[in-house]
Amino acid sequence: MIRFLIATCLISIAIAEMPNRANADEQPTNLSYDRPRKLCELEKDDIIESSGLAVSNFAADRFWTHNDSGGKERLYAFDRSGKHLGTCKIDGAKVEDWEDLASGIVDQEPMLLIGDVGDNQRKRDKCMIYLVKEPRDPTSEAKVHGRLSFSYEGGPVDCEALAFDPLSRSILLTEKTRLGSLGRGRVYQLQLPDDVSGKHKKLVAKSVGKTIVPTVTAMDISRDGKFVVIGSYLDSMLYERVPGEKWSETFSRNGRIVQMPVRRQGETICFGLNNYDLFATSEKHPTPFFEINAQPSSP
């Protein structure tokens, strides 16, 4: 019943917005997606609430995930077959409510970005993003390279989704709205400081737009910075960024709904290294791993 209600809400909002926001030519027309397919179940029993997902900077067949709030300061690496590749302890990190994970090249370093941003009650004055240099050996311990303590413009935000934008060297975060609010969650942008490993004062994530996706639980930006996908408990929304435009312009247009697999509690999504294919897990054990392949669309 919950899945049906969310689906109805999401589709209704998208249809209602189309006449006022954009025509079909403004939507991502050169990309479509196959139906989701389950690749495997993750081998590692410790992964019980997969809440963040990111592809490795080193290999297209390696992925990282972490557990939701209550978990340890650990990242778990696995491959497409679900084989456990290693557990990486993050030295110097704390867990209040880890909600999402991103990967990318930051200042020429392969980086993993861990979002300790969960705030269901909207009470946190400060949230934290940890930057960790991705280890080539997934069994090794990694130290925190940078800590970004920040607040939101306008006050605390319930957020479970972040993504790294390589073009603007910034982080996007999306508000999780309740189903009854009919989406329209705010999207925030946090500009990285010049020295991410140094001390910082008054970092503020500023609002740059809104999305029509309700109950946002995940997001990611493609490695080339062209696409952003925003995930929910049901389906996802794909936005295409025109070269040179601001994020506020991107989110003012319609996105394209991407069908996601039926999941018990879907809180992850990420692009592959090819900039197009999508991957997802689900909370609860055993943890399924899905792939949604991209296909060029006919003009």
C-alpha positions in Angstrom: 0.0 0.0 0.0 2.8 2.4 0.9 4.5 1.7 -2.4 1.3 2.3 -4.3 0.7 5.6 -2.6 4.2 6.9 -3.2 4.0 5.8 -6.9 0.7 7.6 -7.3 2.0 10.7 -5.7 5.3 10.8 -7.7 3.6 10.3 -11.0 0.8 12.7 -10.4 3.3 15.4 -9.4 5.4 14.9 -12.5 2.4 15.1 -14.8 1.1 18.1 -13.1 4.4 20.0 -13.3 5.0 19.3 -17.0 2.9 22.0 -18.7 4.4 24.7 -16.5 8.0 23.7 -16.4 9.2 22.2 -19.6 8.3 20.5 -22.8 9.5 17.1 -23.9 12.5 18.6 -25.8 13.9 19.8 -22.5 13.9 16.4 -20.9 16.9 13.9 -21.1 16.1 12.6 -24.6 19.2 10.6 -25.4 19.1 8.2 -22.5 16.6 5.6 -21.4 16.9 2.7 -19.0 16.2 -1.0 -19.1 14.2 -2.7 -16.4 16.1 -3.2 -13.2 17.7 -6.6 -12.7 19.0 -8.2 -9.6 22.7 -9.1 -9.8 23.2 -10.8 -6.4 22.9 -10.7 -2.7 25.8 -9.3 -0.7 28.0 -11.9 0.9 28.9 -9.9 4.0 26.4 -10.6 6.9 27.4 -7.4 8.7 25.6 -5.3 6.0 22.1 -5.2 7.4 21.0 -1.6 6.6 22.7 -0.5 3.4 22.1 3.2 3.5 24.8 4.6 1.2 26.3 3.3 -2.1 29.2 4.5 -4.3 31.3 3.1 -7.1 35.0 2.8 -6.5 37.3 5.4 -8.0 39.7 2.6 -9.0 37.5 -0.1 -10.6 34.1 -0.3 -12.2 33.5 -3.7 -10.5 34.0 -2.4 -7.0 31.5 -0.7 -4.8 31.3 0.6 -1.3 28.4 0.7 1.2 27.8 1.4 4.8 25.1 0.7 7.4 22.5 3.2 8.6 22.5 4.9 12.0 23.6 2.6 14.8 26.3 1.1 12.6 30.1 1.3 13.1 32.5 3.6 11.4 33.0 1.0 8.6 32.8 0.9 4.8 32.3 -2.4 3.1 33.6 -3.2 -0.4 32.1 -5.7 -2.7 32.0 -6.6 -6.4 29.2 -7.3 -8.9 28.8 -10.9 -7.7 28.3 -9.7 -4.1 31.7 -11.1 -3.0 33.0 -9.3 0.0 36.3 -7.6 -0.8 37.1 -6.0 2.5 36.0 -4.0 5.5 37.6 -0.6 5.9 37.6 1.1 9.3 37.5 4.8 9.1 39.9 6.2 11.7 38.9 9.6 13.1 35.2 9.3 12.1 32.2 9.1 14.4 28.7 7.8 13.6 25.7 9.8 14.6 23.6 9.0 11.6 25.4 8.1 8.4 22.9 8.3 5.5 24.7 8.5 2.2 28.0 8.0 0.4 29.6 9.4 -2.7 32.9 9.0 -4.6 34.9 11.2 -6.9 38.2 12.9 -7.5 38.8 15.8 -5.1 41.9 17.9 -5.7 43.4 15.0 -7.8 42.8 12.5 -5.0 40.4 9.5 -5.2 37.9 10.4 -2.4 35.0 8.8 -0.6 32.5 11.3 1.0 30.5 10.0 3.9 27.4 12.0 4.9 26.7 12.0 8.6 23.6 14.1 7.8 20.6 12.2 9.2 18.2 14.4 11.1 14.7 13.1 11.1 13.6 15.4 13.9 15.3 18.5 12.3 17.3 19.2 15.5 20.9 19.2 14.4 22.6 22.6 14.4 25.6 21.1 12.6 25.9 18.1 10.3 29.2 16.4 9.2 30.7 15.1 5.9 33.8 13.1 6.2 36.3 13.0 3.2 38.4 9.9 3.1 41.1 9.0 0.6 39.9 5.8 -0.9 42.3 2.9 -0.2 43.4 0.7 -3.1 43.4 -2.2 -0.6 39.8 -2.4 0.6 40.9 -4.3 3.7 43.1 -1.5 5.0 42.2 1.2 7.5 41.7 4.7 6.2 42.1 8.0 8.0 39.7 10.9 7.7 41.3 13.4 5.3 38.8 16.2 5.9 35.9 17.1 8.1 33.2 19.4 6.8 31.0 20.6 9.7 28.2 22.6 8.2 24.7 24.0 8.7 21.9 24.7 6.3 20.6 28.0 5.1 17.3 28.5 6.9 17.9 26.0 9.7 18.0 22.2 10.2 17.0 19.8 7.4 15.9 16.2 7.3 18.4 14.9 4.7 19.4 11.4 3.6 21.0 12.1 0.2 24.2 13.7 -1.0 26.3 13.8 -4.2 29.6 15.2 -5.3 29.7 17.6 -8.2 33.1 17.4 -9.9 32.4 20.5 -12.1 31.6 23.0 -9.4 33.7 21.2 -6.7 30.8 21.1 -4.4 28.4 18.8 -2.7 24.6 18.6 -3.3 22.2 17.6 -0.5 18.5 17.0 -0.9 15.8 17.4 1.7 13.6 14.4 2.5 10.0 15.6 2.5 7.0 13.7 3.8 4.6 12.1 1.4 1.8 14.5 2.3 4.0 17.5 1.3 3.8 16.5 -2.4 7.5 16.6 -2.9 9.2 19.9 -3.5 12.1 19.1 -1.3 14.9 21.7 -1.3 18.2 21.0 -2.9 21.3 22.5 -1.2 24.8 23.1 -2.4 27.8 23.1 -0.1 30.9 24.6 -1.7 34.1 22.8 -0.8 36.7 25.0 1.0 40.0 25.5 -0.8 41.8 23.2 1.7 39.4 20.4 2.6 41.8 19.0 5.2 42.1 22.2 7.2 39.9 23.9 9.8 36.8 25.7 8.6 34.4 28.2 10.0 30.7 28.7 9.2 30.3 26.3 6.2 26.7 26.8 5.0 24.8 24.7 2.5 22.7 27.1 0.4 19.4 26.3 -1.3 19.7 26.1 -5.1 16.4 24.7 -6.1 13.6 22.1 -5.4 12.8 18.6 -6.7 9.4 17.1 -7.2 10.6 13.8 -5.8 9.0 13.0 -2.4 10.7 11.1 0.4 14.2 11.4 -1.1 16.6 8.8 0.3 19.5 8.9 -2.1 21.2 10.8 -5.0 24.3 10.8 -7.1 26.0 12.8 -9.9 27.6 11.2 -12.9 31.4 11.4 -13.1 31.2 13.8 -16.0 28.8 16.0 -14.0 26.1 15.8 -16.7 23.4 13.8 -14.9 22.0 13.8 -11.4 19.7 11.1 -10.2 17.5 11.5 -7.1 16.2 8.3 -5.5 13.2 7.6 -3.2 11.6 4.6 -1.6 10.0 3.9 -5.0 11.4 5.2 -8.3 14.1 7.7 -9.1 14.2 10.9 -11.1 17.0 11.7 -13.6 17.9 15.3 -14.4 20.3 16.3 -17.2 22.4 19.4 -16.8 23.1 21.6 -19.8 26.8 22.7 -20.0 27.4 25.9 -18.2 24.1 26.1 -16.4 23.5 26.5 -12.7 21.8 23.8 -10.6 18.9 26.1 -10.1 18.3 26.0 -13.8 18.6 22.2 -14.0 16.0 21.6 -11.3 13.6 24.1 -12.8 13.0 21.6 -15.6 11.3 18.2 -15.7 13.3 15.1 -14.9 12.7 11.6 -16.3 11.3 8.9 -14.0 13.6 5.9 -13.8 11.9 2.6 -12.7 13.6 1.1 -9.7 13.3 -2.5 -8.5 10.8 -3.4 -5.8 12.8 -3.0 -2.6 11.9 -3.5 1.1 13.5 -0.2 1.9 15.4 1.5 -0.9 17.9 4.1 0.4 20.7 4.0 -2.1 21.5 4.8 -5.8 24.7 5.5 -7.7 26.1 5.8 -11.2 28.7 3.5 -12.5 32.0 4.7 -13.8 30.6 4.9 -17.3 28.4 7.9 -16.3 25.1 6.2 -17.2 24.4 2.8 -15.6 22.7 2.9 -12.2 23.1 0.6 -9.2 21.1 0.2 -6.0 20.8 -1.9 -2.9 18.1 -2.2 -0.2 18.1 -2.1 3.6 17.4 -5.3 5.5 19.3 -8.6 5.3 20.1 -10.3 3.0 21.1 -7.2 1.0 20.2 -7.4 -2.7 22.3 -5.6 -5.4 20.6 -4.3 -8.5 21.7 -2.9 -11.9 19.7 -0.6 -14.2 21.4 -0.4 -17.6 21.3 2.7 -19.7 20.4 2.6 -23.3 20.5 5.3 -26.0 17.1 6.5 -27.0 16.0 7.0 -30.6 15.9 10.7 -31.6 
